[in-house]
């Protein structure tokens, strides 16, 4: 079981009385704001492109500037921690992994989109159950990516030890197709758009064993927007405006799939508008929880971190979810 830093996991008891939030009308000030945002792979993000290119940031007078050059959620959180950005986007699992260390001074304010994790296996192996992954070689692009954490939860739920059951192999994205074609690995744990492109490459002979776009996780947010504590104290209007802009963008893209695909054309390697449309129609769009709904999902993720031995079983999941989040758009009642 991981050793948890007191300031990160238990110090929230001293702060929970300050968990109340203002209504959107009280926070939005109608003034221009500049926001330094770290968002890994933002150029290929459906939501970011819509918010930027369709003018949702501009509608709320936001000058959103991308900072950092990291490729993982942990990189983005590191940018915020180092002061290179004041807002960061990362998978919820990555946020939880870092927040419990007690060194990241930030609060989570919203979920951003559903996950698109896919476990692709070689068809000729005839693997039909998650349990069949014992001893199998699973490729991931980076040990810090949320792909491994997500599928570790799936494996644990099936009674497997995710650290010793499969063999995790780190490969660069551009090497995955060759590795699966040559039989050097048995499976790929990746997310869209890379996962969708590999799944639909007939030369690879892969099938989807399990994913996060159906069943238990279909309506669960994957990414979360975290805001530095000093920004929440000094400039809550900017943070609230960003939340509303991203909510508007999420609603728009859900009902404008062809237009969204056109915005992304040229941004996703190897995929034109038709392929992007097909991918989007096999994803869950418009997931953007805040407030109570977001906290419920955070608590579910905390429970899953317990399954992995990263949080103690005695931790109050709902209470911890309240402690690490802030509802910027509705007045909340401070925790008792």
C-alpha positions in Angstrom: 0.0 0.0 0.0 1.4 3.4 -1.0 2.5 5.7 1.9 0.3 8.8 1.6 1.6 12.3 2.5 -0.3 13.7 5.4 -0.6 17.2 3.9 -2.0 15.8 0.7 -4.5 13.3 1.9 -5.4 14.1 5.5 -4.8 17.8 5.7 -8.1 18.4 3.9 -9.9 18.1 7.2 -8.6 21.5 8.1 -9.7 23.1 4.8 -13.2 21.5 4.2 -15.0 24.3 6.0 -13.9 26.6 3.0 -15.5 24.3 0.4 -18.4 26.6 -0.5 -18.6 28.2 -3.9 -20.3 31.2 -5.5 -23.0 31.2 -8.1 -21.9 31.8 -11.7 -23.6 35.2 -11.7 -21.5 36.2 -8.7 -18.2 35.0 -10.1 -18.4 36.0 -13.8 -17.3 39.6 -14.2 -17.6 40.3 -17.9 -13.9 41.3 -18.0 -11.2 40.0 -20.3 -8.8 37.4 -18.7 -5.6 35.7 -19.8 -5.3 32.1 -18.8 -2.1 30.0 -19.0 -3.3 26.5 -19.6 -1.4 23.2 -19.8 -3.3 20.6 -21.8 -1.3 17.6 -23.2 -2.1 16.9 -26.9 -4.4 20.0 -27.0 -4.0 20.3 -30.8 -5.7 16.9 -31.2 -8.2 17.4 -28.5 -11.8 17.6 -29.8 -13.0 19.8 -27.0 -10.1 22.2 -27.0 -10.3 22.7 -30.8 -14.0 23.4 -30.6 -13.6 25.8 -27.7 -10.9 27.7 -29.5 -11.9 27.6 -33.1 -15.7 28.1 -32.6 -15.1 31.1 -30.4 -16.3 29.8 -27.1 -13.2 31.1 -25.3 -13.6 34.5 -27.1 -17.3 34.6 -26.1 -16.2 34.8 -22.5 -13.3 37.2 -23.2 -10.7 34.6 -22.5 -7.2 34.7 -24.0 -6.2 31.1 -23.5 -2.5 30.4 -24.0 -1.1 26.9 -24.1 2.0 26.4 -22.0 4.3 23.4 -21.4 5.1 20.8 -23.9 4.4 17.6 -21.9 2.7 14.6 -23.4 1.1 13.2 -20.2 -1.3 14.4 -17.6 1.5 14.2 -15.0 3.4 16.6 -17.2 0.5 19.1 -17.2 0.2 18.8 -13.4 3.9 19.4 -13.1 3.5 22.6 -15.2 0.9 23.9 -12.7 3.0 22.8 -9.7 6.1 24.6 -11.1 4.1 27.8 -11.9 4.4 27.5 -15.7 0.6 27.4 -15.9 -2.3 28.2 -13.5 -4.7 25.7 -15.0 -4.1 22.2 -16.1 -6.0 19.3 -17.8 -5.1 15.7 -16.9 -6.9 12.4 -16.4 -8.7 12.2 -13.1 -6.6 9.1 -12.2 -3.4 11.1 -12.8 -4.7 14.0 -10.6 -5.5 11.7 -7.7 -2.1 10.0 -8.0 -0.5 13.4 -7.6 -2.8 15.2 -5.2 -2.3 12.6 -2.5 1.4 13.4 -2.6 0.5 16.8 -1.0 2.7 18.9 -3.3 0.1 20.2 -5.8 -1.8 23.2 -4.7 -4.9 23.0 -6.9 -8.6 22.2 -6.8 -10.5 20.2 -9.5 -13.4 22.2 -10.9 -14.9 20.1 -13.7 -14.7 17.0 -15.7 -14.1 17.4 -19.4 -14.9 14.4 -21.5 -15.5 10.7 -21.3 -12.6 8.3 -21.6 -11.7 6.5 -24.9 -9.5 3.8 -23.5 -9.3 0.7 -25.7 -7.6 -2.6 -25.1 -6.8 -4.1 -28.5 -5.6 -7.7 -28.8 -4.3 -9.8 -31.7 -7.3 -11.5 -33.3 -5.4 -14.8 -33.9 -4.8 -15.3 -30.2 -8.6 -15.7 -29.7 -8.6 -13.9 -26.3 -12.1 -13.3 -25.1 -11.9 -12.4 -21.5 -9.9 -9.9 -19.5 -8.7 -12.8 -17.4 -6.9 -14.1 -20.5 -4.4 -11.3 -20.2 -2.4 -13.1 -17.5 1.1 -13.4 -18.8 0.4 -11.4 -22.0 2.5 -8.6 -23.2 0.6 -5.3 -23.2 2.1 -2.2 -24.9 1.5 1.2 -23.5 2.9 4.5 -24.8 4.2 5.8 -21.4 4.1 4.4 -17.8 2.7 7.8 -16.6 -0.3 7.7 -19.0 -3.7 7.0 -17.5 -4.1 4.1 -19.9 -2.2 1.8 -17.6 -4.0 3.0 -14.5 -7.4 2.5 -16.1 -6.7 -1.0 -17.3 -5.1 -1.8 -14.0 -8.5 -1.1 -12.4 -10.2 -3.3 -14.9 -7.7 -6.1 -14.2 -8.1 -5.7 -10.4 -11.9 -5.9 -10.7 -11.4 -9.3 -12.4 -9.2 -10.5 -9.5 -5.8 -10.0 -11.2 -2.8 -8.3 -9.8 -2.2 -5.6 -12.5 1.5 -5.3 -11.6 2.3 -9.0 -12.0 -0.5 -10.4 -14.1 0.4 -9.0 -17.6 3.7 -7.8 -18.8 3.7 -4.1 -19.6 5.9 -2.9 -22.4 6.5 0.8 -23.1 6.6 1.6 -26.9 6.5 4.9 -28.8 3.2 5.5 -30.5 4.8 5.1 -33.9 6.2 1.7 -33.0 3.0 0.1 -31.8 1.7 -1.0 -35.2 5.0 -2.7 -36.1 5.2 -4.4 -32.7 1.7 -5.9 -33.0 2.2 -6.9 -36.6 5.5 -8.6 -35.8 4.0 -10.4 -32.8 6.3 -8.7 -30.3 3.4 -7.7 -28.1 0.0 -9.3 -27.6 -2.1 -6.3 -26.9 -2.2 -2.5 -27.0 -3.6 -0.3 -24.1 -4.2 3.0 -25.8 -6.8 5.7 -26.2 -8.3 7.6 -29.2 -7.4 8.9 -31.6 -4.4 6.5 -31.8 -6.5 3.6 -30.5 -9.2 4.2 -33.2 -6.6 4.4 -36.0 -4.9 1.1 -34.9 -8.3 -0.7 -34.4 -9.3 0.2 -38.0 -6.0 -0.7 -39.7 -6.9 -4.1 -41.3 -3.2 -5.0 -41.7 -2.8 -5.3 -37.9 -5.5 -7.9 -37.2 -6.5 -6.5 -33.8 -9.9 -6.6 -32.1 -11.2 -4.7 -29.1 -11.4 -6.7 -26.0 -12.6 -4.0 -23.6 -13.1 -0.3 -23.6 -14.3 2.6 -21.6 -16.9 3.9 -24.1 -19.5 1.2 -23.2 -20.9 -0.1 -19.9 -19.8 1.1 -16.5 -17.5 3.9 -17.6 -19.4 5.3 -20.6 -20.8 8.3 -18.7 -17.7 8.8 -16.5 -15.5 11.7 -17.1 -11.9 10.9 -17.9 -10.2 14.3 -17.8 -10.4 16.9 -15.1 -9.7 20.7 -15.1 -7.5 21.7 -12.2 -7.0 25.3 -11.1 -4.2 26.6 -8.9 -5.4 27.6 -5.5 -4.0 31.1 -5.8 -6.0 31.7 -9.0 -9.2 30.5 -7.3 -8.4 33.0 -4.5 -7.3 35.9 -6.7 -9.2 35.5 -10.0 -12.2 33.2 -9.6 -13.9 35.0 -12.5 -11.4 33.7 -15.0 -11.7 30.2 -13.7 -15.5 30.3 -13.8 -15.5 31.8 -17.3 -13.2 28.9 -18.5 -15.6 26.3 -17.0 -18.6 27.9 -18.7 -16.8 28.2 -22.1 -15.8 24.5 -22.0 -19.3 23.5 -21.0 -20.7 25.4 -24.0 -18.2 23.9 -26.3 -19.0 20.3 -25.0 -22.7 20.9 -25.7 -22.0 22.3 -29.2 -19.8 19.5 -30.4 -22.2 16.8 -29.3 -24.7 18.0 -31.9 -22.3 19.2 -34.5 -20.2 16.1 -35.3 -19.5 16.8 -39.0 -18.5 20.4 -38.2 -16.2 19.3 -35.4 -14.6 16.8 -37.7 -13.8 19.5 -40.1 -12.2 21.6 -37.4 -9.9 18.6 -36.5 -9.0 17.8 -40.1 -5.2 18.2 -40.4 -4.7 18.0 -36.7 -4.9 14.2 -36.3 -2.3 12.3 -38.1 -3.6 9.8 -40.6 -7.3 10.7 -40.1 -9.4 12.8 -42.4 -12.9 14.2 -41.7 -14.7 10.9 -42.5 -12.5 8.9 -40.2 -12.9 11.5 -37.4 -16.7 11.4 -37.8 -16.7 7.6 -37.5 -14.5 7.8 -34.4 -16.7 10.4 -32.7 -19.8 8.4 -33.4 -18.2 5.5 -31.4 -17.4 7.8 -28.5 -19.5 9.3 -25.7 -19.6 13.1 -26.3 -20.6 16.0 -24.2 -19.5 14.7 -20.8 -18.7 17.8 -18.7 -19.8 17.4 -15.0 -19.4 20.0 -12.4 -20.7 20.3 -8.8 -22.3 17.3 -7.1 -22.2 15.2 -10.3 -18.5 15.7 -10.6 -17.9 15.0 -6.9 -19.8 11.7 -7.2 -17.5 10.6 -10.0 -14.4 11.7 -8.2 -15.5 9.5 -5.2 -15.9 6.6 -7.6 -12.4 7.1 -8.8 -11.1 7.3 -5.2 -12.7 3.9 -4.5 -10.8 2.5 -7.5 -7.6 3.9 -6.2 -8.2 2.0 -3.1 -8.6 -1.2 -5.2 -5.1 -0.5 -6.5 -3.7 0.0 -3.0 -2.9 3.7 -3.6 -5.3 5.0 -1.0 -6.2 3.4 2.3 -9.5 1.6 2.6 -10.4 3.8 5.6 -10.5 7.0 3.6 -13.9 8.7 3.3 -14.1 8.8 -0.5 -17.0 11.3 -0.7 -15.4 13.6 1.8 -12.0 13.5 0.0 -13.8 14.2 -3.3 -15.3 17.3 -1.7 -12.0 18.4 -0.3 -10.1 18.3 -3.6 -12.8 20.0 -5.7 -14.6 23.3 -6.0 -18.0 24.1 -7.5 -17.5 27.4 -9.2 -21.0 27.6 -10.7 -23.4 27.1 -7.7 -23.5 28.2 -4.2 -22.5 25.2 -2.0 -23.0 24.6 1.6 -19.7 24.1 3.5 -19.1 20.6 4.7 -20.2 20.1 8.4 
